[in-house]
């Protein structure tokens, strides 16, 4: 729903700007792929490595849980005919509880990873937008639209590569400490 509204707003803005530009003369329009800018940035690789380091131990724990469960299942299949009733019931319960714990742990890990990944991508997208805005100001573009919301754009108006090659704008200054 939000994406449709964004598309309608982008088309309406392009129409308004195009109408104003036809009255003024030349209109400079650009199209940019924010995904390519984000994925091509050095910060993207750093963010991926950071997430791998953050979630690596939990993934290893999950793999260990899977291996333990596999071993228990193999033991059960191999030894069930010769096990005592109580021993067999206890092992079945351990396997069932282990499967439940594994599923819950896996679901939690996936949710946590996606949340952190979205946070990191959000930061990178914010930086990409600042880069596009700075480039558009420097090159005096009238409008720059995200390629993701367009049905068609000529390669002649795609400025993604130019934005990637352009120097990054200076980082926002940190507020001075108050005294």
N, C-alpha and C positions, 0 to 999 in steps of 0.2 A: 504494500500500500504506500509506504513512504517513498519507495523507489519510483512508483508511478507519479506521485506528486512532485518529486524532484525532477523527473523527466518533463512533466508539463510545465513546471516553473522555468526550466532551462530553455525549453522551446519558446515559451512566452517571452523570456528575457531576450533571446536571440532575435525574435520578431520585433520587439520594441527597439533594440539596438540597430537592427537592420533598417527599420523605418527611419530612425533618427539619422543613421549614416547616409541613407540615400538622400536625405535633405542636406547633409553636410558635405558629402563627397566620398572619400575613401574610408573604408572601415577595415580595421585590422583585427581579424579573428584568428584564434588559435585553438587547437584541440590537443589535449594532453592525456596520456595514460598514466594515472597516478599509481596503478599497480606496477607498471614497469619501472617507474622512478623509485618506488619503495623497494622492490625486489633487486634493483640494480645498485642500491646504495651500500656502501661498506657497513653502515650501521645495521642493515638487515642481517648480514652474516654474523655480526657481533651479537645481535638479539637472538638468533637461532642457537648460537653456541651457549649463550647465557641460559636459555631455556633447557638445552640438553644437560647442562651442568646442574641446573636446579631440579630437574625431574629424573635425571639418570638414576640416582639411588632408589627412588620409588619404583622405577621401571625394573630395576634389578631385583628388588624385593618381590615385585609381582611375578617375575620370571621364576624366582625361587619357590614362591607359593604354587605356581603351575607345575613345577617339577615335582614338588612334594606330593601334590594331588595325583599326578600321573603315576608316581611310584606306589602310592596307596592303592590306586585303581588296579595296577598290574598285580600287586600283592593279593588283592581281593580276588581277581580273576583266576590267578594261579592256585591260591591256597583255600578258597572258599569251600571246596568239597571236603577238605580235611580239617577245617576249623571247627571248634566247638560253637554251639549256638550263641552263647554270650559274646565270644570273641568276634564272630561274624557280624552280629548286630552292632557291636561297638565300632567296628571298622566301617560298616555301612554308614553309621551316624557320622563318623569322622569325615568320611568322603562327602556326604551330603552337606555337612557344615562347612567343609573346606570349599566346596563348589559355591556355596552361598557367599562365603567370605571373599573368595576370589572374584566373583561377579561384582560384589559391592565395592571392593577395593579398585577393581578395574574401572568401574563407572565413576568413582570419585576421582581417580587419577585423570581420566579423560576430561571430566568437567573442569578440574583445576587447571589442567594443561590448556584447554581451550580458553578459559578465562584469562590466564596469564598471556597466552599468545595474542588474544584480542587486545589486551592492554599494550603490549609491545608494538603491535601493528598500528594501533591507534596513535601512539607517540610518533612512529615513523611516518604515518600519513599526515599528521600535523606538520611535521618538518617538510614533507614533500609539498604540501600546500603552500607553506611559506616560500619555498624555493620557486614554485610556479608563480606566485604573486610577485616576488622580487624580479624574476625574469620578465614577466609581463609589464611591470612598471618600467624596467630598464629599456625594454624594446618597444615601449609605447603601444601595447596592444589595447584595443578597446574592449575586447571580451575574450576570455579563455574558458572553454567548456571541457568537462571531463568526458573522455572518449567512451567510458562505460555506459553513459546514458544516451548516447547518440545512435541513431539507426544507421547513418552514413556520414562519413567525413572524408574528404579528399586527402591524400597523403601530402598535398601541398600545404595544408593548414596544420598538419601534425607537428608540434614543436617539442615532443617528448625527448628526442635525442638531444636537441639543443639545450633543454633544461637540464638534462643529465650532465652534459659537458660544461655547463655554466658553473662558475664558482658558487659555492653555497653561501647564502647570506649569513652575516654574523649572527651568532646565537643571541637570543634576547638577554639583555644585561640583567644580572641578578640585582635585586634591590640592595642598596647600601644599608649596612647595619645602623640602626638608630642608637643614639647615645643619650 
